Amino acid sequence: MNTNFSLFFENINITWFDNDIYMLLLRMFVNLFFLTIIIRYLYYSKTKRKDYLFTYYLIGMITFFLCFGLKKLDIDTGMGLGLFAIFGIIRYRTDAIEIKEMTYLFLVIGLSVVNALGMNNISVAEIAIINIVTVALTFILERLWLMKHETRKTINYERIDLITPENYEAMKGDLEKRTGLSINRVEVGKIDFMNDTALIRIYYYADEQEFSDYHVS
């Protein structure tokens, strides 16, 4: 009976363990460490959006495991084409997300790909430099250069008499009184003369407000 089991496992050619598992664990922890800095301490501390916190972590780790697994198959051209197809599924059939969230998404995917694919051809020191420089640049842009995060709301505005350029300040003051926000600038969009309404987009610094709504474009 034992002989039959031994023949069975020999015929299906299952590799139970190889030394690449140490490389997987090392690069996985490196990837997770730098993703945590970017997602949890740079992005989330500013936006407080738990939905993207969930999304970035899972997409980053799944991308890492996917690329690491495909690299083991040694398919260079095919892998490149496959990655483009895989990243195509990220076009979720939901509301469009803001450019900043899309940039963080690309950053998470890019770092995960680099950490996964540089198995033997790139040293750990080089991987560390790539991750550190990326995190440092993100920190500088997020915390030092761009201290204020400008966000926006789109409002269906019925005071159509105030949308003219000469009444800009009056319209801005009326919007600030209604919304309770300190508005930085206002843009007038589509105007509906049939219903006497206009789509107004207001911009304000989210860090200076008591509330903000990043879901509204």
N, CA, C and O of each residue as an XYZ file, in Angstrom:
868
protein
N       0.834     -1.204      0.000
C       0.000      0.000      0.000
C       0.869      1.255      0.000
O       0.617      2.189     -0.762
N       1.902      1.275      0.864
C       2.800      2.423      0.923
C       3.539      2.605     -0.389
O       3.818      3.725     -0.817
N       3.852      1.474     -1.020
C       4.546      1.544     -2.310
C       3.672      2.211     -3.354
O       4.169      2.982     -4.175
N       2.378      1.926     -3.336
C       1.462      2.542     -4.292
C       1.370      4.054     -4.095
O       1.344      4.807     -5.068
N       1.322      4.500     -2.836
C       1.279      5.939     -2.557
C       2.559      6.616     -3.039
O       2.515      7.714     -3.594
N       3.681      5.968     -2.829
C       4.958      6.545     -3.261
C       5.004      6.687     -4.770
O       5.463      7.707     -5.283
N       4.535      5.675     -5.486
C       4.496      5.753     -6.943
C       3.546      6.846     -7.418
O       3.809      7.534     -8.404
N       2.437      6.992     -6.698
C       1.451      8.016     -7.073
C       2.063      9.423     -7.001
O       1.940     10.200     -7.947
N       2.725      9.751     -5.873
C       3.309     11.066     -5.709
C       4.482     11.290     -6.661
O       4.730     12.419     -7.084
N       5.194     10.236     -6.996
C       6.294     10.381     -7.949
C       5.769     10.685     -9.344
O       6.399     11.427    -10.097
N       4.640     10.126     -9.685
C       4.085     10.326    -11.033
C       3.497     11.720    -11.236
O       3.544     12.245    -12.349
N       2.942     12.335    -10.179
C       2.314     13.647    -10.363
C       3.318     14.795    -10.194
O       2.947     15.953    -10.383
N       4.540     14.513     -9.854
C       5.631     15.500     -9.823
C       5.294     16.737     -8.984
O       5.410     17.862     -9.471
N       4.891     16.548     -7.772
C       4.604     17.663     -6.871
C       5.881     18.059     -6.135
O       6.557     17.218     -5.542
N       6.200     19.355     -6.182
C       7.337     19.874     -5.421
C       6.810     20.436     -4.108
O       6.135     21.466     -4.084
N       7.125     19.752     -3.032
C       6.597     20.165     -1.735
C       7.367     21.323     -1.137
O       6.794     22.084     -0.357
N       8.621     21.491     -1.461
C       9.427     22.540     -0.845
C      10.645     22.797     -1.718
O      11.268     21.867     -2.229
N      10.978     24.093     -1.883
C      12.261     24.455     -2.489
C      12.779     25.717     -1.810
O      12.075     26.339     -1.016
N      13.991     26.082     -2.123
C      14.651     27.190     -1.428
C      14.057     28.557     -1.779
O      14.339     29.540     -1.093
N      13.245     28.634     -2.828
C      12.646     29.917     -3.196
C      11.647     30.423     -2.155
O      11.262     31.592     -2.169
N      11.237     29.536     -1.258
C      10.279     29.975     -0.235
C      10.920     31.015      0.689
O      10.223     31.886      1.211
N      12.234     30.935      0.894
C      12.905     31.939      1.714
C      12.910     33.294      1.010
O      12.725     34.333      1.644
N      13.122     33.275     -0.297
C      13.059     34.507     -1.075
C      11.656     35.083     -1.060
O      11.476     36.297     -0.968
N      10.649     34.200     -1.152
C       9.256     34.652     -1.103
C       8.957     35.349      0.219
O       8.388     36.440      0.229
N       9.336     34.729      1.330
C       9.050     35.301      2.636
C       9.772     36.629      2.837
O       9.193     37.584      3.356
N      11.032     36.688      2.427
C      11.811     37.910      2.593
C      11.203     39.066      1.809
O      10.987     40.149      2.352
N      10.930     38.829      0.533
C      10.395     39.894     -0.309
C       8.951     40.225      0.062
O       8.512     41.363     -0.104
N       8.220     39.242      0.558
C       6.852     39.509      0.989
C       6.831     40.467      2.180
O       6.021     41.393      2.217
N       7.708     40.251      3.139
C       7.765     41.130      4.310
C       8.288     42.517      3.933
O       7.834     43.526      4.472
N       9.242     42.559      3.008
C       9.716     43.864      2.519
C       8.583     44.618      1.853
O       8.378     45.805      2.106
N       7.848     43.918      1.000
C       6.730     44.545      0.297
C       5.654     45.016      1.273
O       5.149     46.133      1.158
N       5.311     44.167      2.224
C       4.276     44.509      3.199
C       4.707     45.668      4.087
O       3.884     46.505      4.456
N       5.977     45.722      4.431
C       6.494     46.797      5.280
C       6.351     48.155      4.599
O       5.855     49.108      5.199
N       6.785     48.237      3.348
C       6.734     49.523      2.649
C       5.310     49.880      2.222
O       4.959     51.059      2.177
N       4.491     48.881      1.911
C       3.089     49.164      1.623
C       2.395     49.743      2.849
O       1.566     50.646      2.727
N       2.729     49.228      4.027
C       2.119     49.727      5.258
C       2.474     51.188      5.494
O       1.626     51.983      5.901
N       3.732     51.540      5.237
C       4.141     52.943      5.398
C       3.346     53.834      4.466
O       2.837     54.874      4.884
N       3.232     53.432      3.195
C       2.541     54.257      2.206
C       1.040     54.314      2.466
O       0.440     55.389      2.471
N       0.439     53.140      2.685
C      -1.022     53.074      2.786
C      -1.513     53.564      4.145
O      -2.402     54.412      4.222
N      -0.939     53.032      5.203
C      -1.468     53.317      6.539
C      -1.013     54.658      7.092
O      -1.809     55.384      7.688
N       0.258     54.996      6.902
C       0.803     56.176      7.569
C       0.910     57.408      6.676
O       0.973     58.525      7.190
N       0.932     57.239      5.355
C       0.954     58.399      4.476
C      -0.427     58.695      3.893
O      -0.885     59.837      3.934
N      -1.095     57.670      3.352
C      -2.391     57.900      2.725
C      -3.519     57.991      3.751
O      -4.241     58.988      3.782
N      -3.679     56.975      4.584
C      -4.833     56.909      5.478
C      -4.818     58.006      6.540
O      -5.874     58.503      6.932
N      -3.641     58.383      7.001
C      -3.570     59.428      8.018
C      -4.082     60.762      7.500
O      -4.481     61.624      8.283
N      -4.071     60.936      6.168
C      -4.567     62.169      5.570
C      -6.043     62.081      5.214
O      -6.791     63.028      5.456
N      -6.473     60.966      4.646
C      -7.824     60.879      4.091
C      -8.824     60.185      5.002
O     -10.019     60.473      4.932
N      -8.356     59.261      5.868
C      -9.235     58.484      6.757
C     -10.243     57.646      5.977
O     -11.351     57.423      6.464
N      -9.899     57.184      4.804
C     -10.813     56.386      3.983
C     -10.483     54.907      4.123
O      -9.491     54.431      3.572
N     -11.312     54.187      4.858
C     -11.066     52.775      5.112
C     -11.337     51.910      3.888
O     -10.782     50.818      3.771
N     -12.193     52.388      2.965
C     -12.467     51.588      1.779
C     -11.220     51.434      0.916
O     -10.956     50.348      0.399
N     -10.456     52.506      0.755
C      -9.217     52.412     -0.018
C      -8.110     51.722      0.772
O      -7.231     51.097      0.179
N      -8.136     51.824      2.085
C      -7.178     51.093      2.911
C      -7.296     49.598      2.641
O      -6.292     48.910      2.454
N      -8.522     49.106      2.623
C      -8.812     47.704      2.322
C      -8.362     47.354      0.903
O      -7.710     46.332      0.685
N      -8.712     48.203     -0.052
C      -8.422     47.931     -1.466
C      -6.928     47.910     -1.747
O      -6.436     46.998     -2.412
N      -6.199     48.908     -1.248
C      -4.772     49.005     -1.545
C      -3.988     47.822     -0.979
O      -3.100     47.288     -1.643
N      -4.313     47.416      0.236
C      -3.604     46.278      0.831
C      -3.822     45.004      0.018
O      -2.865     44.301     -0.306
N      -5.075     44.709     -0.308
C      -5.362     43.467     -1.020
C      -4.804     43.479     -2.435
O      -4.230     42.486     -2.882
N      -4.965     44.586     -3.143
C      -4.435     44.653     -4.510
C      -2.912     44.556     -4.492
O      -2.321     43.883     -5.337
N      -2.278     45.226     -3.533
C      -0.824     45.167     -3.451
C      -0.311     43.762     -3.202
O       0.624     43.317     -3.867
N      -0.913     43.056     -2.248
C      -0.434     41.720     -1.920
C      -0.787     40.702     -2.999
O       0.024     39.832     -3.317
N      -1.985     40.802     -3.565
C      -2.352     39.877     -4.640
C      -1.461     40.086     -5.859
O      -1.050     39.116     -6.497
N      -1.159     41.344     -6.189
C      -0.247     41.634     -7.304
C       1.127     41.036     -7.035
O       1.748     40.467     -7.933
N       1.598     41.165     -5.801
C       2.901     40.606     -5.441
C       2.919     39.087     -5.627
O       3.816     38.549     -6.276
N       1.928     38.402     -5.056
C       1.886     36.943     -5.161
C       1.718     36.490     -6.613
O       2.309     35.496     -7.036
N       0.913     37.224     -7.359
C       0.678     36.877     -8.760
C       1.963     36.987     -9.568
O       2.302     36.081    -10.329
N       2.672     38.085     -9.406
C       3.908     38.285    -10.158
C       4.987     37.305     -9.724
O       5.735     36.790    -10.554
N       5.066     37.050     -8.427
C       6.060     36.098     -7.938
C       5.793     34.708     -8.509
O       6.715     34.008     -8.928
N       4.521     34.319     -8.517
C       4.179     33.001     -9.049
C       4.423     32.886    -10.533
O       4.915     31.859    -11.002
N       4.082     33.936    -11.294
C       4.301     33.896    -12.734
C       5.782     33.912    -13.078
O       6.201     33.298    -14.060
N       6.575     34.612    -12.276
C       8.015     34.655    -12.541
C       8.630     33.276    -12.445
O       9.595     32.982    -13.152
N       8.100     32.432    -11.598
C       8.620     31.073    -11.455
C       8.451     30.262    -12.735
O       9.156     29.277    -12.953
N       7.509     30.685    -13.583
C       7.251     29.950    -14.826
C       8.195     30.350    -15.944
O       8.199     29.727    -17.006
N       9.009     31.404    -15.715
C       9.986     31.863    -16.714
C       9.334     32.175    -18.054
O       9.775     31.682    -19.092
N       8.290     32.989    -18.032
C       7.649     33.429    -19.271
C       7.812     34.945    -19.362
O       7.087     35.699    -18.713
N       8.769     35.378    -20.174
C       9.111     36.790    -20.197
C       8.113     37.615    -21.009
O       7.418     38.459    -20.444
N       8.030     37.392    -22.312
C       7.117     38.155    -23.155
C       5.669     37.889    -22.785
O       4.859     38.808    -22.671
N       5.360     36.612    -22.600
C       3.987     36.268    -22.234
C       3.589     36.868    -20.904
O       2.436     37.251    -20.710
N       4.532     36.950    -19.993
C       4.213     37.525    -18.689
C       3.933     39.010    -18.797
O       3.033     39.528    -18.135
N       4.701     39.698    -19.630
C       4.459     41.123    -19.821
C       3.073     41.399    -20.370
O       2.372     42.293    -19.897
N       2.679     40.618    -21.382
C       1.340     40.787    -21.950
C       0.272     40.416    -20.931
O      -0.780     41.052    -20.858
N       0.555     39.373    -20.139
C      -0.419     38.959    -19.136
C      -0.629     40.007    -18.063
O      -1.748     40.184    -17.583
N       0.438     40.712    -17.675
C       0.314     41.746    -16.656
C      -0.571     42.894    -17.129
O      -1.370     43.433    -16.363
N      -0.418     43.263    -18.413
C      -1.290     44.304    -18.941
C      -2.747     43.873    -18.874
O      -3.623     44.673    -18.543
N      -3.005     42.611    -19.188
C      -4.385     42.112    -19.131
C      -4.894     42.071    -17.699
O      -6.055     42.384    -17.435
N      -4.016     41.681    -16.773
C      -4.421     41.611    -15.360
C      -4.744     42.994    -14.822
O      -5.743     43.179    -14.126
N      -3.890     43.975    -15.146
C      -4.130     45.318    -14.641
C      -5.364     45.934    -15.263
O      -5.923     46.888    -14.722
N      -5.802     45.391    -16.415
C      -7.006     45.906    -17.053
C      -8.262     45.671    -16.232
O      -9.237     46.408    -16.375
N      -8.256     44.651    -15.369
C      -9.452     44.370    -14.571
C      -9.642     45.392    -13.463
O     -10.695     45.424    -12.826
N      -8.636     46.227    -13.222
C      -8.736     47.226    -12.167
C      -9.702     48.335    -12.563
O     -10.057     49.164    -11.725
N     -10.125     48.368    -13.792
C     -11.115     49.363    -14.210
C     -12.479     48.949    -13.664
O     -13.318     48.411    -14.386
N     -12.676     49.208    -12.393
C     -13.907     48.812    -11.720
C     -15.101     49.516    -12.343
O     -15.004     50.667    -12.766
N     -16.221     48.819    -12.396
C     -17.445     49.402    -12.940
C     -18.184     50.171    -11.865
O     -19.349     49.895    -11.577
N     -17.502     51.137    -11.274
C     -18.085     51.962    -10.234
C     -17.815     53.416    -10.573
O     -17.343     53.720    -11.669
N     -18.111     54.325     -9.637
C     -17.838     55.732     -9.853
C     -16.342     55.938    -10.042
O     -15.519     55.238     -9.453
N     -16.013     56.919    -10.880
C     -14.607     57.239    -11.114
C     -13.980     57.753     -9.825
O     -14.594     58.523     -9.086
N     -12.753     57.320     -9.565
C     -12.074     57.760     -8.356
C     -11.169     58.943     -8.686
O     -10.801     59.152     -9.842
N     -10.821     59.700     -7.679
C      -9.995     60.883     -7.873
C      -8.584     60.496     -8.286
O      -8.128     59.379     -8.046
N      -7.900     61.461     -8.920
C      -6.581     61.189     -9.480
C      -5.579     60.822     -8.382
O      -4.660     60.040     -8.626
N      -5.743     61.375     -7.183
C      -4.813     61.056     -6.103
C      -4.953     59.601     -5.682
O      -3.953     58.911     -5.482
N      -6.195     59.127     -5.546
C      -6.415     57.727     -5.198
C      -5.897     56.802     -6.303
O      -5.341     55.742     -6.014
N      -6.076     57.200     -7.565
C      -5.561     56.399     -8.675
C      -4.032     56.355     -8.653
O      -3.434     55.326     -8.968
N      -3.405     57.465     -8.284
C      -1.943     57.504     -8.197
C      -1.441     56.570     -7.100
O      -0.472     55.838     -7.299
N      -2.095     56.596     -5.951
C      -1.714     55.670     -4.877
C      -1.915     54.221     -5.313
O      -1.108     53.355     -4.975
N      -2.978     53.954     -6.056
C      -3.220     52.598     -6.547
C      -2.095     52.148     -7.461
O      -1.601     51.026     -7.340
N      -1.683     53.027     -8.383
C      -0.581     52.706     -9.285
C       0.719     52.520     -8.510
O       1.528     51.653     -8.843
N       0.918     53.336     -7.475
C       2.110     53.222     -6.641
C       2.159     51.878     -5.926
O       3.204     51.229     -5.883
N       1.026     51.461     -5.366
C       0.955     50.181     -4.662
C       1.233     49.022     -5.622
O       1.979     48.100     -5.293
N       0.633     49.076     -6.797
C       0.848     48.010     -7.782
C       2.298     47.996     -8.261
O       2.912     46.935     -8.367
N       2.838     49.173     -8.549
C       4.212     49.249     -9.052
C       5.225     48.698     -8.075
O       6.103     47.929     -8.464
N       5.119     49.079     -6.803
C       6.053     48.562     -5.807
C       5.914     47.056     -5.636
O       6.909     46.348     -5.483
N       4.680     46.571     -5.662
C       4.465     45.129     -5.502
C       5.076     44.351     -6.664
O       5.635     43.272     -6.467
N       4.969     44.895     -7.870
C       5.561     44.231     -9.042
C       7.077     44.203     -8.928
O       7.699     43.169     -9.166
N       7.677     45.338     -8.564
C       9.138     45.399     -8.425
C       9.624     44.438     -7.349
O      10.604     43.721     -7.554
N       8.950     44.418     -6.212
C       9.366     43.542     -5.115
C       9.210     42.065     -5.461
O       9.952     41.225     -4.953
N       8.255     41.752     -6.314
C       8.018     40.347     -6.671
C       8.917     39.869     -7.793
O       9.412     38.743     -7.741
N       9.142     40.694     -8.808
C       9.840     40.236    -10.008
C      11.357     40.238     -9.854
O      12.048     39.480    -10.534
N      11.883     41.081     -8.968
C      13.334     41.139     -8.820
C      13.847     40.038     -7.922
O      14.496     40.313     -6.912
N      13.568     38.790     -8.272
C      13.900     37.684     -7.375
C      15.404     37.423     -7.319
O      15.997     37.439     -6.241
N      16.012     37.185     -8.459
C      17.418     36.825     -8.480
C      18.275     37.854     -9.203
O      19.484     37.922     -8.982
N      17.661     38.650    -10.059
C      18.410     39.595    -10.872
C      18.676     40.910    -10.150
O      19.588     41.640    -10.538
N      17.912     41.232     -9.115
C      18.078     42.469     -8.370
C      18.384     42.112     -6.916
O      17.712     41.271     -6.319
N      19.394     42.754     -6.362
C      19.772     42.460     -4.983
C      18.763     43.054     -4.007
O      17.966     43.923     -4.361
N      18.818     42.568     -2.781
C      17.936     43.085     -1.738
C      18.244     44.554     -1.469
O      17.336     45.336     -1.186
N      19.529     44.938     -1.554
C      19.910     46.333     -1.336
C      19.275     47.239     -2.396
O      18.793     48.325     -2.074
N      19.273     46.799     -3.647
C      18.664     47.596     -4.713
C      17.148     47.702     -4.529
O      16.560     48.760     -4.750
N      16.526     46.599     -4.124
C      15.093     46.629     -3.843
C      14.798     47.605     -2.704
O      13.821     48.352     -2.753
N      15.655     47.589     -1.678
C      15.461     48.497     -0.546
C      15.584     49.954     -0.978
O      14.814     50.802     -0.527
N      16.553     50.250     -1.852
C      16.735     51.623     -2.329
C      15.503     52.087     -3.103
O      15.036     53.211     -2.919
N      14.976     51.217     -3.971
C      13.784     51.573     -4.750
C      12.611     51.874     -3.825
O      11.901     52.861     -4.017
N      12.410     51.028     -2.830
C      11.291     51.226     -1.901
C      11.479     52.472     -1.041
O      10.540     53.243     -0.845
N      12.687     52.668     -0.533
C      12.951     53.811      0.343
C      12.788     55.120     -0.416
O      12.179     56.059      0.097
N      13.320     55.195     -1.620
C      13.197     56.421     -2.414
C      11.734     56.706     -2.733
O      11.297     57.855     -2.673
N      10.979     55.671     -3.070
C       9.556     55.856     -3.376
C       8.800     56.367     -2.157
O       8.010     57.306     -2.261
N       9.038     55.755     -1.007
C       8.366     56.186      0.221
C       8.783     57.610      0.591
O       7.943     58.425      0.973
N      10.072     57.905      0.479
C      10.562     59.238      0.826
C       9.960     60.306     -0.073
O       9.560     61.369      0.402
N       9.893     60.026     -1.371
C       9.302     60.986     -2.303
C       7.825     61.198     -2.007
O       7.335     62.326     -2.052
N       7.116     60.115     -1.704
C       5.701     60.234     -1.351
C       5.526     61.060     -0.082
O       4.619     61.888      0.003
N       6.385     60.837      0.894
C       6.320     61.604      2.152
C       6.567     63.085      1.905
O       5.858     63.932      2.450
N       7.557     63.402      1.097
C       7.879     64.805      0.817
C       6.720     65.495      0.120
O       6.352     66.614      0.479
N       6.142     64.832     -0.877
C       5.037     65.435     -1.622
C       3.780     65.554     -0.772
O       3.042     66.533     -0.879
N       3.538     64.555      0.074
C       2.297     64.524      0.850
C       2.360     65.414      2.084
O       1.379     66.083      2.410
N       3.496     65.433      2.775
C       3.575     66.099      4.065
C       4.332     67.426      4.040
O       4.049     68.303      4.857
N       5.281     67.592      3.129
C       6.115     68.790      3.161
C       5.725     69.813      2.091
O       5.514     70.983      2.408
N       5.628     69.386      0.832
C       5.313     70.311     -0.243
C       3.826     70.572     -0.367
O       3.408     71.709     -0.587
N       3.032     69.536     -0.229
C       1.590     69.671     -0.416
C       0.897     69.527      0.930
O       0.218     68.532      1.180
N       1.066     70.504      1.781
C       0.512     70.419      3.126
C      -1.019     70.427      3.121
O      -1.648     69.772      3.952
N      -1.617     71.171      2.183
C      -3.063     71.276      2.129
C      -3.611     70.393      1.014
O      -3.122     70.422     -0.115
N      -4.623     69.614      1.344
C      -5.260     68.751      0.353
C      -6.551     69.399     -0.133
O      -7.521     69.512      0.617
N      -6.553     69.819     -1.387
C      -7.738     70.464     -1.942
C      -8.681     69.402     -2.489
O      -8.292     68.580     -3.319
N      -9.900     69.425     -2.026
C     -10.905     68.517     -2.533
C     -12.058     69.321     -3.108
O     -12.008     70.551     -3.113
N     -13.096     68.648     -3.594
C     -14.148     69.362     -4.321
C     -15.493     68.713     -4.104
O     -15.593     67.543     -3.732
N     -16.520     69.495     -4.344
C     -17.898     69.025     -4.346
C     -18.593     69.591     -5.579
O     -18.262     70.680     -6.048
N     -19.546     68.847     -6.090
C     -20.381     69.331     -7.188
C     -21.790     69.563     -6.649
O     -22.400     68.664     -6.070
N     -22.293     70.767     -6.847
C     -23.570     71.183     -6.270
C     -24.517     71.620     -7.373
O     -24.127     72.323     -8.306
N     -25.776     71.191     -7.253
C     -26.828     71.658     -8.154
C     -27.376     72.965     -7.581
O     -28.116     72.952     -6.598
N     -27.015     74.083     -8.191
C     -27.247     75.417     -7.628
C     -28.411     76.099     -8.331
O     -28.441     76.189     -9.558
N     -29.383     76.585     -7.532
C     -30.583     77.187     -8.122
C     -30.504     78.707     -8.242
O     -31.328     79.315     -8.925
N     -29.515     79.328     -7.581
C     -29.383     80.783     -7.669
C     -28.677     81.145     -8.970
O     -27.528     81.587     -8.959
N     -29.365     80.955    -10.080
C     -28.741     81.146    -11.384
C     -28.398     82.602    -11.643
O     -27.577     82.910    -12.508
N     -29.028     83.498    -10.891
C     -28.735     84.922    -11.070
C     -27.354     85.295    -10.552
O     -26.858     86.380    -10.855
N     -26.725     84.420     -9.780
C     -25.416     84.721     -9.201
C     -24.247     84.070     -9.943
O     -23.098     84.220     -9.527
N     -24.521     83.351    -11.034
C     -23.446     82.611    -11.699
C     -22.641     83.470    -12.660
O     -21.642     83.002    -13.207
N     -23.050     84.713    -12.878
C     -22.320     85.594    -13.786
C     -21.008     86.024    -13.146
O     -20.909     86.057    -11.920
N     -19.995     86.355    -13.950
C     -18.676     86.726    -13.403
C     -18.727     87.899    -12.431
O     -17.995     87.914    -11.442
N     -19.590     88.886    -12.706
C     -19.631     90.046    -11.813
C     -20.228     89.710    -10.443
O     -20.016     90.453     -9.484
N     -20.967     88.607    -10.340
C     -21.564     88.189     -9.062
C     -20.797     87.036     -8.405
O     -21.337     86.341     -7.544
N     -19.543     86.835     -8.809
C     -18.764     85.696     -8.323
C     -18.623     85.716     -6.796
O     -18.838     84.697     -6.139
N     -18.269     86.854     -6.244
C     -18.071     86.946     -4.803
C     -19.374     86.704     -4.043
O     -19.374     86.071     -2.987
N     -20.488     87.214     -4.585
C     -21.785     86.991     -3.945
C     -22.152     85.509     -3.973
O     -22.670     84.974     -2.993
N     -21.878     84.844     -5.110
C     -22.156     83.416     -5.221
C     -21.265     82.627     -4.260
O     -21.740     81.706     -3.595
N     -19.995     82.975     -4.182
C     -19.063     82.294     -3.275
C     -19.514     82.456     -1.818
O     -19.480     81.503     -1.039
N     -19.937     83.673     -1.463
C     -20.409     83.903     -0.105
C     -21.674     83.132      0.213
O     -21.830     82.617      1.321
N     -22.585     83.048     -0.755
C     -23.824     82.294     -0.554
C     -23.530     80.813     -0.375
O     -24.142     80.158      0.468
N     -22.598     80.278     -1.161
C     -22.231     78.862     -1.052
C     -21.539     78.571      0.279
O     -21.779     77.525      0.881
N     -20.693     79.472      0.740
C     -20.034     79.278      2.021
C     -21.042     79.297      3.170
O     -20.915     78.533      4.127
N     -22.040     80.171      3.069
C     -23.060     80.241      4.114
C     -23.892     78.974      4.154
O     -24.231     78.493      5.235
N     -24.228     78.424      2.994
C     -25.071     77.225      2.934
C     -24.318     75.956      3.323
O     -24.853     75.106      4.035
N     -23.088     75.831      2.861
C     -22.338     74.589      3.089
C     -21.550     74.604      4.394
O     -21.216     73.544      4.922
N     -21.248     75.788      4.922
C     -20.425     75.873      6.109
C     -18.961     75.633      5.841
O     -18.184     75.412      6.770
N     -18.572     75.675      4.571
C     -17.192     75.431      4.181
C     -16.499     76.740      3.838
O     -17.132     77.685      3.366
N     -15.201     76.785      4.078
C     -14.386     77.904      3.624
C     -13.900     77.574      2.219
O     -12.948     76.812      2.046
N     -14.553     78.148      1.223
C     -14.336     77.766     -0.170
C     -13.130     78.499     -0.735
O     -12.964     79.704     -0.543
N     -12.298     77.746     -1.430
C     -11.101     78.307     -2.044
C     -11.401     78.926     -3.409
O     -10.937     80.027     -3.706
N     -12.176     78.222     -4.241
C     -12.557     78.718     -5.558
C     -13.808     78.007     -6.026
O     -14.174     76.958     -5.495
N     -14.461     78.581     -7.019
C     -15.728     78.060     -7.532
C     -15.664     78.021     -9.052
O     -15.161     78.951     -9.683
N     -16.175     76.939     -9.641
C     -16.279     76.818    -11.093
C     -17.728     76.548    -11.472
O     -18.406     75.738    -10.838
N     -18.191     77.227    -12.501
C     -19.554     77.039    -12.998
C     -19.519     76.049    -14.150
O     -18.780     76.234    -15.117
N     -20.333     74.985    -14.039
C     -20.378     73.967    -15.083
C     -21.605     74.092    -15.964
O     -21.895     75.170    -16.483
N     -22.316     73.007    -16.132
C     -23.489     72.970    -17.010
C     -24.598     73.855    -16.459
O     -24.898     73.821    -15.265
N     -25.210     74.656    -17.350
C     -26.297     75.565    -16.966
C     -27.591     75.086    -17.606
O     -27.635     74.838    -18.811
N     -28.636     74.956    -16.812
C     -29.949     74.516    -17.282
C     -30.919     75.689    -17.137
O     -31.453     75.931    -16.055
N     -31.145     76.422    -18.250
C     -32.040     77.573    -18.197
C     -33.508     77.160    -18.113
O     -34.351     77.951    -17.689
N     -33.816     75.931    -18.512
C     -35.191     75.455    -18.420
C     -35.636     75.339    -16.959
O     -36.768     75.681    -16.618
N     -34.735     74.854    -16.106
C     -35.056     74.664    -14.685
C     -34.403     75.712    -13.790
O     -34.538     75.658    -12.568
N     -33.694     76.667    -14.397
C     -33.008     77.718    -13.646
C     -32.047     77.145    -12.606
O     -32.066     77.542    -11.441
N     -31.210     76.209    -13.043
C     -30.202     75.615    -12.169
C     -28.872     75.540    -12.913
O     -28.822     75.633    -14.140
N     -27.810     75.372    -12.156
C     -26.483     75.205    -12.738
C     -25.675     74.275    -11.848
O     -25.860     74.243    -10.631
N     -24.789     73.528    -12.461
C     -23.886     72.664    -11.709
C     -22.659     73.478    -11.305
O     -21.925     73.982    -12.155
N     -22.450     73.595    -10.010
C     -21.344     74.377     -9.477
C     -20.350     73.439     -8.811
O     -20.738     72.576     -8.024
N     -19.100     73.602     -9.118
C     -18.050     72.796     -8.466
C     -17.260     73.712     -7.540
O     -16.655     74.691     -7.977
N     -17.279     73.378     -6.266
C     -16.557     74.168     -5.271
C     -15.302     73.419     -4.837
O     -15.305     72.193     -4.726
N     -14.238     74.163     -4.595
C     -12.963     73.610     -4.154
C     -12.622     74.186     -2.780
O     -12.784     75.383     -2.543
N     -12.153     73.330     -1.884
C     -11.798     73.783     -0.549
C     -10.716     72.875      0.017
O     -10.513     71.756     -0.453
N     -10.032     73.374      1.025
C      -8.985     72.593      1.669
C      -9.608     71.718      2.747
O     -10.133     72.210      3.746
N      -9.537     70.405      2.521
C     -10.219     69.462      3.413
C      -9.662     69.507      4.823
O     -10.411     69.332      5.785
N      -8.353     69.739      4.971
C      -7.735     69.728      6.302
C      -8.230     70.876      7.178
O      -8.100     70.826      8.402
N      -8.796     71.906      6.557
C      -9.245     73.066      7.314
C     -10.723     73.006      7.652
O     -11.247     73.897      8.320
N     -11.406     71.950      7.188
C     -12.846     71.865      7.371
C     -13.197     70.869      8.462
O     -12.393     70.007      8.816
N     -14.392     70.995      8.984
C     -14.883     70.050     10.000
C     -15.317     68.743      9.379
O     -15.319     67.714     10.054
N     -15.687     68.758      8.104
C     -16.081     67.538      7.404
C     -15.716     67.681      5.953
O     -15.501     68.787      5.455
N     -15.647     66.555      5.275
C     -15.387     66.564      3.842
C     -15.968     65.301      3.251
O     -16.189     64.319      3.959
N     -16.217     65.323      1.953
C     -16.820     64.180      1.272
C     -16.007     63.887      0.027
O     -16.166     64.546     -1.001
N     -15.143     62.901      0.124
C     -14.277     62.572     -0.990
C     -14.994     61.745     -2.065
O     -14.472     61.541     -3.161
N     -16.186     61.279     -1.732
C     -16.902     60.448     -2.698
C     -17.581     61.296     -3.762
O     -17.935     60.789     -4.826
N     -17.763     62.563     -3.491
C     -18.482     63.422     -4.412
C     -17.513     64.054     -5.373
O     -16.529     64.664     -4.954
N     -17.777     63.919     -6.662
C     -16.898     64.507     -7.659
C     -17.512     65.770     -8.225
O     -16.915     66.414     -9.087
